[in-house]
Amino acid sequence: MKKSAWAASAVLVIAVVMSLSSTAGLRVAAAASDYNIDRVDHTVNVLSNGYILINDTIVTSTPASGSFLIGFPYKYGLQTLRCMAYDASDRSTVFPVTLNFPLENHVGFYGVKVDLPDGAPQAFTVEFVLSNLLLTQDSQNATVFTLDFPAYPSLTKAVVLLKGLVRPPSGAEYIKGTVDNFTYTADNLAAFSYNVSQVTFGLTENNVQLFEINQLDRQITINQFGDIQVSDSYYVTNDAQNSAMSVDVILPPNSTVPTAKDQFGRPTQILLIDSPPIRYRVNLTLPAEPGKSSQFTVVYGLDKNVYSKSQNEPDKFAYEIPQFRDITYYVDQVSVALSMPEGARLLARPVTGFYSVCKGTFADAVTIRKQGFVSLDSFPVEIELGYNPLWTAFRPTLWVWSIALVGCAVFIVSRRRKAPVTVAVPSRVARPTPDNLRRFVESYEEKMKILTEIDALEVRVQKGKIPRRRYKVQKRTLEMRVEALSRNLGELKESMRSAGGHYADLMRQLEVAESEISDVEANIRNIEARQNRGEVTLELYRNRMEEYRRRKEKSETTINGILLRLREETR
């Protein structure tokens, strides 16, 4: 009996404690949610490469500490590339976010949880970047675009006043849409509002180019005289329906004498389009077909009188160079590499956050890498160097000693009696004729075009745009043409292989690139089949597809370069 009484007492005590704890938790939760949303400023920015930057600045009646939920229809979640939250008055004060978080018990939404600390500001901003798949270019009129966007966010509380703004590139004119204009308002917006909107606008100039900047590598070089030279290397993919003949880029203020070159180092045309910001148009050597990639580099100088800072000591030099402050596009990955003159030492941290330093024999080099970049992420690079001007004589002195040593060696060798040397004259190898080279290039380009048509045919039949019987007939016709071209190309390849020299080397490079493309396509089919069966996660599938896409584009770039070299030899 005593044991039973003790057990009953213990159960009663535990129940009372749990009840008190849950009551306290409910009070804390109620205190955390005891606020009203007075205002939301919802700004939708259309970037120049078609990506969408959404800023929601939320003003509450009292500080909203704890978890704050915000979202929009789930279709936009599939296009979300990144999200961050920060103090509306201080972007450096960042709050943790959790993506794809349930919006309480409501379905059909893509939610984001923002963890606000105690004493959080009453005004904070949640920022989203969405892909350029939401911006559609009219197939009949390339200057007309339609934007698919959420006109307001989905919140767990009602909003007293919402002010919306769609901000397209400069010069845009409103045509039509589910909102009356680029600016709109909503009073007493209900909680868990669900909105999908469209707006169509026209451009008088080519201010929107649908392309993806996969990588932007910036190399900043400071020489022994303090001059600054910058090299920006772009790796872009054309996301438009038509071929891209040029790409617009933004250069920093006070940049001088810009030049451009393609991936093979050949100069290409660069034209000033607008200022400010300083926008240049780089003409591509070869048009970038839809879905294809291109590479180019822009080289320019920076005025050292603008970016340098005065120092009291003669052997110290300092520079402050803002990075990507005026860009109007979204970049997947950016890197900034700093190269300093020989003998220079880095005296202070060049940037807040993570960076890597490579200690060289004569100088240090710094590399900074960031992912998912827009102009709001701009950061200054502050370089403080210790440098002895005597290092300017290092290279000239080294060259003088090298020339002197070589001269002594030549003098000693020349005084010896030379034995007659028999030189073997290689037999002359028949060089491919310009006609054969032209036939090879034209046949190969025709083969690539037919393979592209086969891929497009596969897409059309999957979407049900053509009957399957017609698809089989067209595909068989195209395959027969590919087989005939492959036989001719095999004979021409063999003749160039037998010619030896750089022709044989080019054929080896071509075969390696073709083999790489075949392997990548097999891997793509395999990962797509596994993803359809649910054997791999969506994140792994996307990462693998991105890796395969880059490998394929690299091989295609190699093939295009080989064809371009052979075409130039026919002239």
C-alpha positions in Angstrom: 0.0 0.0 0.0 2.8 2.4 0.9 4.5 1.8 -2.4 1.3 2.4 -4.3 0.7 5.6 -2.4 4.2 6.8 -3.1 3.8 6.0 -6.8 0.5 7.9 -7.0 2.1 10.9 -5.3 5.0 11.0 -7.7 2.7 10.8 -10.7 0.7 13.7 -9.3 3.8 15.9 -8.7 5.1 15.3 -12.2 1.8 16.2 -13.8 1.6 19.4 -11.8 5.2 20.4 -12.8 4.5 19.6 -16.5 1.3 21.7 -16.4 3.2 24.7 -14.9 6.0 24.3 -17.4 3.6 24.3 -20.4 1.7 27.2 -19.0 4.9 29.2 -18.6 5.9 28.2 -22.2 2.6 29.4 -23.5 3.0 32.7 -21.7 6.5 33.1 -23.2 5.2 32.3 -26.7 2.3 34.7 -26.2 4.7 37.4 -25.0 6.9 36.8 -28.1 4.0 37.1 -30.5 2.4 40.1 -28.7 2.9 42.6 -31.5 1.1 44.0 -34.6 2.5 44.5 -38.1 2.0 48.2 -38.8 3.6 48.3 -42.2 5.4 46.2 -44.9 7.4 47.8 -47.7 7.5 45.1 -50.4 10.0 45.9 -53.2 10.5 43.7 -56.2 13.7 44.5 -58.1 14.3 43.1 -61.6 18.1 42.8 -62.1 19.7 43.3 -65.5 20.2 39.5 -66.0 16.6 38.7 -65.2 17.0 37.6 -61.5 14.5 38.9 -59.0 15.6 40.6 -55.7 12.7 41.0 -53.2 13.1 43.1 -50.1 10.4 43.0 -47.4 10.9 45.6 -44.7 8.6 44.9 -41.8 7.7 47.4 -39.1 6.1 46.0 -36.0 4.3 47.9 -33.1 6.7 46.3 -30.5 9.9 44.3 -31.0 9.1 40.9 -32.4 11.5 38.7 -30.5 11.5 34.9 -31.1 10.5 33.2 -34.3 9.0 35.3 -37.1 7.5 33.5 -40.1 7.2 34.9 -43.6 6.6 33.2 -46.9 4.8 33.2 -50.3 3.1 30.6 -52.6 5.1 27.4 -52.8 5.8 27.8 -56.6 8.2 30.7 -55.7 10.1 28.5 -53.2 11.3 26.3 -56.0 12.9 29.4 -57.6 14.5 30.7 -54.3 18.3 30.9 -54.5 19.0 32.6 -51.2 17.4 34.4 -48.3 18.8 36.6 -45.5 17.3 38.8 -42.7 18.9 41.9 -41.1 18.3 45.1 -39.2 16.6 47.6 -41.6 19.0 50.3 -40.4 22.2 48.2 -40.3 22.7 45.5 -42.9 25.7 44.1 -40.9 23.3 42.9 -38.1 22.1 39.6 -39.6 19.5 37.3 -38.1 19.5 33.5 -38.7 17.0 32.1 -41.1 15.6 28.6 -41.8 14.4 28.0 -45.4 11.4 25.8 -46.4 9.9 26.1 -42.9 6.2 25.2 -42.4 4.0 28.3 -42.3 2.2 27.0 -39.2 -0.4 24.5 -40.3 -1.2 26.1 -43.7 -0.3 24.2 -46.9 0.6 25.6 -50.3 3.1 28.1 -48.8 6.9 28.2 -48.9 7.9 29.5 -45.4 11.0 31.0 -43.9 11.6 31.3 -40.2 13.6 34.3 -38.9 15.1 33.9 -35.4 15.0 37.4 -33.8 16.8 38.0 -30.6 15.5 39.7 -27.5 15.5 43.4 -28.0 15.2 43.0 -31.8 14.5 46.2 -33.8 11.0 47.0 -34.7 12.0 47.4 -38.4 13.9 44.6 -40.1 14.3 43.4 -43.6 13.9 39.9 -45.2 15.7 39.6 -48.6 15.0 36.9 -51.2 16.8 36.3 -54.5 14.7 34.3 -57.1 15.9 32.9 -60.4 15.4 34.5 -63.8 12.9 31.7 -64.8 10.2 34.0 -63.4 10.9 36.6 -66.1 9.7 35.7 -69.6 10.8 37.4 -72.8 8.1 37.8 -75.5 8.8 35.5 -78.5 7.5 38.1 -81.0 8.9 41.3 -79.4 12.2 41.0 -77.6 11.7 44.3 -75.8 8.6 43.0 -73.9 8.9 41.0 -70.7 6.4 39.5 -68.3 7.3 39.1 -64.6 5.7 36.4 -62.4 6.0 37.5 -58.8 4.2 37.6 -55.4 2.7 41.1 -55.0 2.9 40.8 -51.2 4.4 38.3 -48.7 2.4 35.8 -46.7 2.5 36.5 -43.0 1.0 34.9 -39.9 -0.5 38.3 -38.8 -2.6 40.9 -40.6 -0.8 43.9 -42.0 -2.2 47.4 -41.4 -0.5 48.9 -44.5 1.4 47.3 -47.4 3.3 49.4 -49.9 4.4 47.5 -53.0 6.9 48.6 -55.7 8.0 46.7 -58.8 11.3 48.2 -59.9 12.3 47.1 -63.4 15.4 48.4 -65.1 15.5 52.1 -66.1 13.4 53.1 -69.1 10.7 50.4 -68.5 7.1 51.2 -69.4 4.1 49.5 -67.7 1.9 47.6 -70.2 -0.5 45.5 -68.2 -0.7 43.2 -65.2 -2.6 42.0 -62.2 -1.4 45.1 -60.3 -2.5 48.5 -61.6 1.0 50.0 -61.9 4.6 49.5 -60.8 3.5 51.0 -57.4 0.5 49.7 -55.4 -0.9 49.6 -51.9 -3.0 47.3 -49.8 -4.8 48.1 -46.5 -5.6 45.6 -43.8 -3.9 42.7 -45.6 -5.2 39.5 -44.1 -3.0 36.9 -42.5 -1.8 34.0 -44.7 -2.7 35.9 -47.9 -1.9 33.9 -51.0 -1.0 35.9 -54.1 0.4 35.2 -57.5 0.8 38.2 -59.8 2.1 39.2 -63.2 3.2 42.4 -64.7 4.2 43.1 -68.3 6.6 45.9 -69.2 8.4 47.1 -72.3 12.0 48.4 -72.6 13.3 51.0 -75.1 16.8 49.8 -74.7 18.5 46.4 -74.2 18.6 46.8 -70.4 17.7 43.2 -69.6 19.7 40.2 -70.8 18.6 36.8 -69.6 21.9 35.2 -68.8 23.5 33.5 -65.8 26.8 34.6 -64.5 28.2 31.3 -63.2 31.5 32.8 -62.1 33.2 36.2 -61.9 36.9 36.1 -61.0 38.5 39.5 -60.3 42.3 39.8 -60.2 43.7 43.0 -58.7 47.4 43.6 -59.3 49.4 46.4 -57.7 52.8 47.0 -59.1 55.9 48.5 -57.6 54.9 52.0 -58.6 51.5 51.7 -57.0 49.6 51.4 -60.2 46.4 49.3 -60.1 45.3 46.9 -62.9 42.2 44.8 -62.7 41.2 41.8 -64.7 37.5 40.5 -64.6 36.9 37.1 -66.0 33.3 36.2 -66.7 31.8 32.7 -67.2 28.2 33.2 -68.4 25.4 31.0 -69.7 22.7 32.3 -72.1 19.2 31.7 -70.6 17.4 33.6 -73.4 15.4 32.0 -76.3 17.7 33.6 -78.9 21.5 33.7 -79.4 23.4 36.3 -77.4 25.8 38.5 -79.4 27.0 40.6 -76.5 27.0 40.9 -72.7 26.7 44.1 -70.7 29.1 44.5 -67.7 29.5 47.1 -65.0 33.0 48.5 -64.2 34.0 50.4 -61.0 34.1 54.2 -61.0 37.3 55.8 -62.2 38.2 52.8 -64.3 40.5 53.6 -67.3 41.3 52.2 -70.7 39.1 49.0 -70.7 39.9 46.3 -73.1 38.2 42.9 -73.7 39.4 39.5 -74.9 37.8 36.1 -75.5 38.7 32.8 -73.8 41.5 32.3 -76.3 43.1 35.7 -75.6 42.0 37.4 -78.8 40.8 41.0 -78.5 37.1 41.7 -78.9 35.1 44.9 -79.1 34.0 46.7 -76.0 31.7 49.8 -76.1 30.6 52.3 -73.4 26.8 52.2 -73.1 25.9 54.2 -70.1 27.3 56.1 -67.1 26.7 56.0 -64.1 26.9 53.2 -63.4 29.7 52.6 -65.9 28.2 50.0 -68.2 30.1 48.5 -71.1 28.9 46.1 -73.8 31.3 43.3 -74.7 30.7 41.8 -78.2 31.2 38.0 -78.1 33.6 36.5 -80.7 31.1 33.6 -81.2 27.4 34.0 -80.5 26.3 32.2 -77.3 23.4 29.8 -78.3 20.5 29.3 -75.9 21.7 27.2 -73.0 25.3 27.5 -74.0 28.1 29.2 -72.2 30.8 31.7 -73.1 33.9 33.2 -71.4 35.6 36.5 -71.7 37.8 38.9 -69.8 37.7 42.6 -69.3 41.0 44.4 -68.3 41.2 47.9 -67.1 43.1 50.2 -64.7 42.0 52.1 -61.6 43.1 55.6 -60.8 45.6 55.1 -57.9 45.0 58.7 -56.7 41.4 57.9 -56.0 41.8 54.5 -54.3 45.1 55.0 -52.4 45.2 56.5 -48.9 48.1 58.6 -47.6 50.5 57.2 -45.0 52.9 58.8 -42.6 55.7 56.3 -43.1 57.5 56.1 -46.5 57.6 52.3 -46.6 53.9 51.9 -46.0 51.1 52.0 -48.7 47.4 51.7 -48.3 44.4 51.3 -50.7 40.7 51.0 -50.3 38.9 49.4 -53.3 35.1 48.8 -53.1 34.1 45.5 -54.7 31.0 45.1 -57.0 29.2 48.1 -55.5 27.4 49.2 -58.7 26.7 45.8 -60.4 23.1 45.4 -61.5 23.1 41.6 -61.9 23.2 38.4 -59.7 26.4 36.3 -59.7 26.6 32.7 -58.6 30.2 32.8 -57.4 32.7 35.7 -57.2 36.3 35.7 -56.2 38.7 38.5 -55.7 42.5 37.8 -55.8 45.0 40.4 -54.8 48.6 40.3 -56.2 51.1 42.6 -54.6 54.5 43.7 -55.8 57.6 41.6 -55.0 58.9 42.3 -51.5 55.5 43.6 -50.2 54.1 42.4 -46.9 50.5 42.4 -45.9 50.2 44.4 -42.6 46.5 44.2 -41.9 43.3 42.2 -42.6 42.2 43.2 -46.1 38.5 42.4 -45.6 36.1 41.4 -42.8 35.2 37.7 -42.8 36.9 34.7 -44.4 39.8 35.0 -46.9 42.9 33.0 -47.7 46.5 34.2 -47.9 49.2 32.5 -50.0 52.7 33.2 -48.7 54.9 33.5 -51.8 58.7 33.6 -52.0 58.8 37.4 -52.7 55.2 38.6 -52.0 51.9 37.6 -50.5 48.6 36.9 -52.4 45.1 37.2 -51.0 41.9 35.5 -52.3 38.4 36.2 -51.2 35.4 34.0 -52.3 31.7 34.6 -52.0 28.6 32.8 -53.3 25.2 34.2 -54.4 26.2 37.9 -54.9 24.3 41.1 -55.5 25.3 44.7 -55.2 23.9 44.9 -51.7 26.7 42.4 -50.7 29.4 44.9 -51.8 32.4 45.0 -49.5 35.6 47.1 -49.4 39.0 45.6 -49.8 41.5 47.6 -47.6 45.1 46.8 -48.4 47.9 48.0 -46.2 51.3 47.1 -47.4 54.8 47.3 -46.1 57.1 47.8 -49.1 60.8 48.9 -49.4 61.3 50.9 -52.7 64.7 49.2 -53.1 62.7 46.1 -54.4 62.1 48.0 -57.6 65.7 47.3 -58.6 65.4 43.6 -57.9 64.3 42.4 -61.3 66.6 44.6 -63.3 69.6 43.5 -61.2 68.6 39.9 -61.6 68.4 40.3 -65.4 71.8 42.0 -65.6 73.4 39.1 -63.6 71.6 36.5 -65.8 72.8 38.1 -69.0 76.3 38.4 -67.7 76.4 34.7 -66.8 74.9 33.6 -70.1 77.5 35.8 -71.9 80.4 34.2 -70.0 79.1 30.7 -70.8 78.8 31.6 -74.5 82.3 33.0 -74.5 83.8 29.9 -72.9 81.9 27.5 -75.2 82.9 29.4 -78.3 86.6 29.1 -77.6 86.4 25.3 -77.8 86.9 23.5 -81.1 83.6 22.6 -82.5 83.0 19.1 -84.0 80.9 18.9 -87.2 77.3 18.2 -86.4 75.1 16.1 -88.6 71.6 17.5 -88.8 68.8 15.1 -89.7 66.3 16.7 -92.1 62.8 15.3 -91.4 60.9 14.1 -94.4 58.2 16.6 -95.5 54.7 15.7 -94.4 51.8 16.6 -96.5 49.8 19.4 -94.9 46.0 19.2 -95.1 44.7 21.5 -97.9 42.5 24.5 -97.0 39.6 22.7 -98.8 39.9 19.7 -96.5 40.1 21.9 -93.4 37.0 23.8 -94.6 35.1 20.6 -95.3 36.0 19.2 -91.8 34.9 22.4 -90.0 31.6 22.7 -91.9 30.8 19.0 -91.5 31.5 19.1 -87.8 29.4 22.2 -87.3 26.6 20.7 -89.3 26.8 17.5 -87.1 26.6 19.6 -83.9 23.6 21.5 -85.3 21.8 18.2 -86.1 22.5 16.8 -82.6 21.0 20.0 -81.2 17.9 19.5 -83.4 17.6 15.9 -82.1 17.7 17.2 -78.5 15.0 19.8 -79.3 12.9 17.1 -80.9 13.1 15.0 -77.7 11.9 18.0 -75.7 9.0 18.6 -78.0 7.8 15.0 -78.0 8.0 14.9 -74.2 5.8 18.0 -74.0 3.3 16.4 -76.5 3.8 19.1 -79.1 4.3 16.6 -82.0 2.9 13.1 -82.6 5.2 10.2 -81.7 5.0 8.7 -85.2 6.2 12.0 -86.7 8.9 12.2 -84.0 10.2 8.7 -85.0 10.4 9.6 -88.7 12.2 12.9 -88.1 14.6 11.4 -85.6 15.5 8.6 -87.9 16.1 11.1 -90.8 18.4 13.2 -88.6 20.3 10.1 -87.3 21.0 9.0 -90.9 22.4 12.4 -91.7 24.6 12.2 -88.5 25.9 8.8 -89.6 26.9 10.0 -93.0 28.6 13.1 -91.6 30.4 10.9 -89.0 31.9 8.7 -91.8 33.1 11.7 -93.7 34.6 13.2 -90.5 36.3 10.0 -89.7 38.2 10.0 -93.0 39.1 13.7 -92.6 40.3 13.1 -89.0 42.6 10.3 -90.2 44.1 12.5 -92.9 44.9 15.2 -90.4 46.2 12.7 -87.9 48.6 11.4 -90.5 49.8 15.0 -91.2 51.3 15.0 -87.7 52.3 18.2 -85.9 49.6 20.3 -84.3 46.9 18.8 -86.5 47.4 15.4 -84.8 47.4 17.2 -81.5 44.2 18.9 -82.3 42.6 15.7 -83.3 43.7 14.1 -80.0 42.2 17.0 -78.0 39.0 16.7 -80.1 38.6 13.0 -79.3 39.2 13.6 -75.6 36.5 16.3 -75.5 34.1 14.1 -77.4 34.7 11.2 -75.0 34.1 13.5 -72.1 30.8 14.7 -73.5 29.7 11.1 -74.0 30.6 10.2 -70.4 28.7 13.3 -69.1 25.6 12.6 -71.1 25.6 9.0 -69.8 26.0 10.3 -66.2 23.1 12.8 -66.8 20.8 10.0 -67.9 21.8 7.9 -64.9 21.2 10.6 -62.3 17.9 11.6 -63.9 16.7 8.0 -63.7 17.8 7.7 -60.1 16.1 11.0 -59.2 12.9 9.9 -60.8 13.0 6.7 -58.7 13.6 8.7 -55.6 17.1 7.3 -54.9 18.8 10.7 -54.6 17.9 13.9 -52.8 16.9 17.0 -54.8 20.0 18.8 -53.5 22.4 16.0 -54.6 20.6 15.9 -58.0 21.0 19.6 -58.5 24.7 19.6 -57.5 25.5 16.6 -59.8 23.6 18.2 -62.7 25.5 21.5 -62.2 28.8 19.5 -62.2 27.9 17.6 -65.3 26.7 20.8 -67.1 30.1 22.5 -66.4 32.1 19.5 -67.6 30.0 19.4 -70.8 30.3 23.1 -71.4 34.1 23.0 -70.9 34.4 20.2 -73.5 32.1 22.0 -75.9 34.3 25.1 -75.4 37.3 23.1 -76.3 35.7 21.8 -79.5 34.6 25.3 -80.5 38.1 26.5 -80.0 39.6 23.7 -82.2 37.1 24.4 -85.0 37.8 28.1 -84.8 41.6 27.5 -85.1 41.1 25.3 -88.1 38.7 27.8 -89.7 41.3 30.5 -89.4 43.9 28.4 -91.2 41.6 28.2 -94.2 41.8 32.0 -94.8 
